[in-house]
């Protein structure tokens, strides 16, 4: 019998054994504080500097442009809050974000606007989740300080034309800074800082076979955001707090592997993604979401008519498939996807299914998972039909 199938790689990925090997010494005997001057401290500090160079190499940045954080969410917060605090008084307090951003960006922008610290413009998208560079440009004002549009969407996989968006922003207001959340793109898309044309990039290790609890903000020289964590002045004064040495060392190796493996990984994921999409769209009422060509390799997203996301995920878990809706849940209650709502899916926004494949995924995994999804959909729809018939009989 086929074992459980993990199709939630967009939520987190397993730790690569080579990453764990790099982390090992700093989880045991090599426990020095990287701020200390003794030999143990120097060893920890050298590990951080090695990792900084590895992440910088992946992104085409200088090592000193890498700020290690505790997560991708913290990196997003540092970008928005830090830029507004540092540059707002000089350049203005207007923020522009897209309606399909991760909540780490949307909730932060909303909080800043709600507190009266910023003015906020939210730019919409089309039915495929694409953000039009012309619409972003139209939202730019003389007092726009920062624009944030994610590179690859975590729910639907659509890849935005960030380079064109950055160019359009520069044409309207050369002083406005551009940030992109590239957390989902690490290891699956090219991430050249110059090619993207942005000023700040958010990353997270655990989306690319690295450890949980460590991220990074890449910030170009001259645009460093104001520190949001103050204290000992670590990370050149940009993010205080003793560094997670083991996590940072693991991030460095994960970044190096992501860079070297990307083309091989992507080639396999593209084929498997197409196979899974074809199998699932053969099920009546299953519609793929996101852009069909400009999309993240390995991420398959759908709306499933007649199947509420929380019910579908529960049945799939019972059948041995780890999946996601790509949206948050609170206290067990289903929360419709804000991304699908922005795309115009209406009530179907609460019927999302995300299946995210990874390095170890096989054709057999895809075929078995597709069959289990079909069983889950059939079970839920049959239960709903039976409940509806019973209600009608009782009413009659």
Buried (B, 14 or more C-beta within 10 A) or exposed (E): EEEEBBBBBBBBBBBBEBBBEBBBBBBEEBEBBBEBEEEBBEBBBEBBBBBBBBBBBBBBBBBEBBBBBBBBBBBBBBBBBBBBBBBBEEBBBBBBBBBBBBBBBBBBBBBBBEEEBBBBBBBEBBEBBBBBBEBBBEBBBEBBBBBBBBBBBBBBBBBBBBBBBBBBBBEBBEEBBBBBBBBBBBBBBEBEBEEBBBBBBBBBBBBBBBBBBBBBBBBBEEBBBBBBBEEEEBBEEBBBBEBBBBBBBBBBBBBBBBBEBBEEBBEBBEEBBEBBBEBBBEBEBBBBBBBEEBBBBBBBBBBBBBBBBBBBBBBBEEBBBBBBBBBEEEEEEBBBBBBBBBBEBEEBBBBBBBBBBBBEBEEEBBBBBBBBBBBBBEBBBEEBEEEEEEEEEEEE
